[in-house]
Amino acid sequence: MRHDLATARAWIDQLQGRLAAIEDDEDDKLYRSVGLAATAHTVVIAAARRALLQHHHPDRQPPERKAAATASFQAANAAFERIEELRR
């Protein structure tokens, strides 16, 4: 009985390690950084891109937030460019 319990715990640990590796996938992190799932449809990605870039656009921010908005805009744009490359 103890052997079976030890074997079951070993399997659980192994499966949890595999799940953690899947969740930490670089592509998934990229999608999550812009608030999307990796299975998002192309139309949803395009709409999210427009909305997020419009929200972070430096010209729509007050002067004291332009520098931070520029950095956010560039990061979001780079993420969407990478997503576009992955989908080709």
Backbone as CSV, one residue per row, in Angstrom:
resi,resn,N_x,N_y,N_z,CA_x,CA_y,CA_z,C_x,C_y,C_z
1,MET,0.816,-1.191,0.000,0.000,0.000,0.000,0.862,1.259,0.000
2,ARG,1.915,1.286,0.810,2.793,2.456,0.849,3.506,2.651,-0.484
3,HIS,3.854,1.523,-1.117,4.516,1.603,-2.420,3.584,2.254,-3.445
4,ASP,2.302,1.882,-3.424,1.333,2.456,-4.351,1.160,3.953,-4.109
5,LEU,1.131,4.342,-2.853,0.994,5.748,-2.504,2.206,6.551,-2.968
6,ALA,3.389,5.990,-2.776,4.612,6.663,-3.221,4.631,6.784,-4.741
7,THR,4.195,5.757,-5.431,4.144,5.787,-6.891,3.141,6.840,-7.365
8,ALA,1.993,6.903,-6.721,0.976,7.892,-7.095,1.498,9.309,-6.873
9,ARG,2.187,9.543,-5.766,2.738,10.868,-5.494,3.803,11.236,-6.527
10,ALA,4.605,10.277,-6.934,5.631,10.529,-7.946,4.978,10.923,-9.271
11,TRP,3.901,10.214,-9.640,3.193,10.550,-10.871,2.573,11.943,-10.788
12,ILE,2.000,12.275,-9.662,1.394,13.597,-9.483,2.452,14.688,-9.608
13,ASP,3.598,14.488,-8.983,4.685,15.466,-9.077,5.154,15.637,-10.512
14,GLN,5.256,14.525,-11.219,5.698,14.572,-12.609,4.679,15.323,-13.477
15,LEU,3.402,15.048,-13.279,2.366,15.731,-14.056,2.293,17.217,-13.727
16,GLN,2.474,17.575,-12.466,2.479,18.987,-12.102,3.664,19.708,-12.735
17,GLY,4.792,19.040,-12.831,5.951,19.625,-13.504,5.688,19.863,-14.978
18,ARG,5.027,18.902,-15.610,4.691,19.061,-17.028,3.710,20.204,-17.240
19,LEU,2.696,20.304,-16.372,1.730,21.395,-16.483,2.395,22.751,-16.295
20,ALA,3.311,22.835,-15.357,4.020,24.093,-15.125,4.838,24.472,-16.353
21,ALA,5.449,23.489,-16.993,6.242,23.767,-18.189,5.352,24.264,-19.325
22,ILE,4.173,23.691,-19.448,3.247,24.118,-20.495,2.759,25.532,-20.225
23,GLU,2.412,25.823,-18.978,1.902,27.148,-18.639,2.961,28.222,-18.775
24,ASP,4.216,27.863,-18.647,5.298,28.835,-18.747,5.839,28.951,-20.164
25,ASP,5.120,28.430,-21.120,5.539,28.501,-22.507,5.678,29.967,-22.915
26,GLU,6.733,30.284,-23.618,7.022,31.674,-23.997,5.914,32.274,-24.862
27,ASP,5.357,31.479,-25.756,4.288,31.982,-26.612,3.052,32.325,-25.796
28,ASP,2.720,31.480,-24.819,1.570,31.773,-23.964,1.780,33.052,-23.172
29,LYS,2.987,33.266,-22.703,3.290,34.498,-21.971,3.102,35.714,-22.865
30,LEU,3.489,35.571,-24.124,3.347,36.671,-25.079,1.875,37.035,-25.257
31,TYR,1.039,36.027,-25.455,-0.390,36.274,-25.618,-0.985,36.871,-24.343
32,ARG,-0.602,36.330,-23.183,-1.136,36.841,-21.923,-0.689,38.266,-21.659
33,SER,0.465,38.659,-22.170,0.950,40.031,-21.934,0.050,41.075,-22.576
34,VAL,-0.688,40.682,-23.598,-1.619,41.613,-24.240,-3.072,41.244,-23.940
35,GLY,-3.277,40.339,-22.988,-4.620,40.006,-22.543,-5.385,39.055,-23.428
36,LEU,-4.685,38.208,-24.177,-5.341,37.264,-25.073,-4.966,35.829,-24.721
37,ALA,-5.757,34.900,-25.222,-5.427,33.485,-25.123,-4.720,33.075,-26.412
38,ALA,-3.894,32.068,-26.326,-3.152,31.617,-27.502,-4.078,31.076,-28.586
39,THR,-5.292,30.732,-28.224,-6.253,30.192,-29.188,-7.165,31.266,-29.771
40,ALA,-6.863,32.538,-29.507,-7.708,33.631,-29.978,-7.763,33.660,-31.509
41,HIS,-8.927,33.998,-32.015,-9.134,34.090,-33.462,-8.435,35.332,-34.000
42,THR,-8.085,35.314,-35.255,-7.370,36.412,-35.895,-8.143,37.722,-35.803
43,VAL,-9.449,37.664,-35.933,-10.275,38.867,-35.852,-10.200,39.464,-34.448
44,VAL,-10.204,38.605,-33.437,-10.118,39.070,-32.052,-8.759,39.715,-31.800
45,ILE,-7.717,39.124,-32.346,-6.370,39.677,-32.178,-6.276,41.050,-32.830
46,ALA,-6.842,41.198,-34.019,-6.810,42.490,-34.713,-7.567,43.553,-33.922
47,ALA,-8.717,43.192,-33.382,-9.502,44.155,-32.601,-8.779,44.525,-31.310
48,ALA,-8.177,43.543,-30.666,-7.435,43.807,-29.430,-6.229,44.695,-29.717
49,ARG,-5.591,44.473,-30.844,-4.438,45.294,-31.211,-4.841,46.754,-31.376
50,ARG,-5.904,46.979,-32.141,-6.373,48.349,-32.347,-6.740,49.010,-31.029
51,ALA,-7.487,48.299,-30.198,-7.945,48.880,-28.933,-6.781,49.164,-27.991
52,LEU,-5.865,48.225,-27.858,-4.752,48.406,-26.924,-3.792,49.492,-27.396
53,LEU,-3.489,49.509,-28.674,-2.583,50.535,-29.188,-3.228,51.917,-29.136
54,GLN,-4.523,51.992,-29.360,-5.211,53.272,-29.251,-5.194,53.753,-27.798
55,HIS,-5.390,52.833,-26.875,-5.392,53.188,-25.454,-4.028,53.714,-25.001
56,HIS,-2.947,53.115,-25.495,-1.597,53.497,-25.069,-0.930,54.516,-25.985
57,HIS,-1.631,55.003,-26.984,-1.012,55.919,-27.944,-0.558,57.195,-27.234
58,PRO,0.695,57.612,-27.443,1.239,58.789,-26.745,0.491,60.090,-27.039
59,ASP,-0.048,60.221,-28.234,-0.745,61.454,-28.587,-2.069,61.612,-27.838
60,ARG,-2.572,60.549,-27.258,-3.835,60.602,-26.521,-3.622,60.788,-25.021
61,GLN,-2.387,60.968,-24.605,-2.053,61.075,-23.183,-1.677,62.511,-22.831
62,PRO,-1.827,62.879,-21.560,-1.363,64.206,-21.131,0.164,64.274,-21.222
63,PRO,0.709,65.463,-21.312,2.165,65.615,-21.498,3.015,64.885,-20.456
64,GLU,2.557,64.841,-19.213,3.372,64.202,-18.180,3.383,62.665,-18.296
65,ARG,2.480,62.096,-19.069,2.437,60.641,-19.242,2.912,60.177,-20.611
66,LYS,3.374,61.087,-21.452,3.770,60.715,-22.810,4.921,59.714,-22.831
67,ALA,5.906,59.892,-21.970,7.060,58.981,-21.961,6.635,57.569,-21.568
68,ALA,5.820,57.457,-20.531,5.345,56.135,-20.094,4.437,55.513,-21.148
69,ALA,3.594,56.330,-21.764,2.695,55.837,-22.805,3.478,55.371,-24.026
70,THR,4.540,56.070,-24.361,5.373,55.664,-25.493,5.988,54.294,-25.237
71,ALA,6.484,54.082,-24.035,7.079,52.783,-23.696,6.027,51.677,-23.746
72,SER,4.846,51.930,-23.207,3.758,50.943,-23.229,3.322,50.661,-24.670
73,PHE,3.217,51.706,-25.458,2.811,51.562,-26.848,3.809,50.701,-27.624
74,GLN,5.091,50.976,-27.439,6.122,50.226,-28.149,6.151,48.766,-27.706
75,ALA,5.968,48.511,-26.416,5.957,47.133,-25.914,4.761,46.358,-26.469
76,ALA,3.594,46.984,-26.464,2.398,46.331,-27.000,2.534,46.091,-28.498
77,ASN,3.062,47.059,-29.207,3.242,46.909,-30.650,4.220,45.778,-30.960
78,ALA,5.308,45.695,-30.204,6.283,44.619,-30.406,5.654,43.261,-30.122
79,ALA,4.824,43.177,-29.091,4.157,41.913,-28.763,3.225,41.484,-29.892
80,PHE,2.463,42.424,-30.425,1.558,42.082,-31.519,2.319,41.728,-32.793
81,GLU,3.432,42.367,-33.043,4.259,42.010,-34.202,4.765,40.570,-34.066
82,ARG,5.197,40.208,-32.864,5.685,38.844,-32.607,4.550,37.832,-32.763
83,ILE,3.363,38.179,-32.291,2.200,37.291,-32.455,1.901,37.099,-33.937
84,GLU,1.991,38.177,-34.696,1.764,38.095,-36.133,2.775,37.170,-36.803
85,GLU,4.030,37.257,-36.385,5.070,36.361,-36.929,4.790,34.910,-36.571
86,LEU,4.342,34.654,-35.350,4.073,33.290,-34.923,2.912,32.682,-35.694
87,ARG,1.978,33.493,-36.099,0.791,32.978,-36.791,1.015,32.740,-38.277
88,ARG,2.147,33.150,-38.819,2.419,32.930,-40.247,2.836,31.528,-40.496
